[in-house]
Amino acid sequence: MSSEFAFHGLVSIKTDVFSFGVMLLELVSGRKNMSCFHAVHPLNLIGYAWRLWIQGRGLELMDATMDEFCQFALIIKY
């Protein structure tokens, strides 16, 4: 859920773009957004992806089954 909708109940193009980004994260990772990934610091998929990206470990988010079909350099680039 986008912050604009969560805090103010506003729906806009930004909401659609945010939702599309979350859907892409779900497709690439093979995980649902509402799952918790760490027992001590529970994060949703967005927080988990952001933490991995900041740590330079963005490729760890990838679903292992996509390993043979993807060019990792292109994934990091975009």
Secondary structure, DSSP 8 states (H G I E B T S, - for coil): --HHHHHH----HHHHHHHHHHHHHHHHHT--TT----SSS---HHHHHHHHHHTT-GGGGS-GGGTTT--HHHHHH-
